């Protein structure tokens, strides 16, 4: 999970852990790219608006070397089209219902938990 807002990272990662998922968090784009290489996640939950390296840049760079499913999230629903065009598998607008996130995760993982 990648988000530059620590409270969002804590809340969402706690909810995912309670649902049985192992969660690795990153507070920014560069850290996320490094962790994708080392942690090899099954899915990436990626915030779009971060600084200094934004989620769209992370997505572009990730798609060069990885087909790991990505669920893009943003408070700006207008970024959905670009995220999906760049290779995101799904998009959720913030704030999102945790149950909807779990549904999207299951969907991009092919129904597996």
FENFEN-V469980 format. One record per backbone hydrogen bond with DSSP energy under -0.5 kcal/mol. NH is the residue of the N-H (numbers start at 1). CO is the residue of the C=O. Records with the same first field share a line. If there is no record, write none. Layout:
NH=CO, CO
//
This chain:
2=45
3=26
6=4
8=5
9=5
10=6
11=7
12=8
13=9
14=10
15=11
16=12
17=13
18=14
19=15
20=17
21=16
26=1
29=53
32=28
33=29
34=30
35=31
36=32
37=33
38=34
39=35
40=35, 36
44=69
46=44, 71
47=2, 45
48=73
50=48
54=52
55=48
56=48
58=54
59=55
60=56
61=57
62=58
63=59
64=60, 61
65=61, 62
66=62
69=42
71=44
72=70, 90
73=46
74=92
77=75
79=76
80=77
83=79
84=80
85=81
86=82
87=84
88=83
89=70
90=70
92=72
94=74
100=97
101=97
102=98
103=99
104=100
105=101
106=102
107=103
108=104
109=105
110=107
111=106
112=109
//
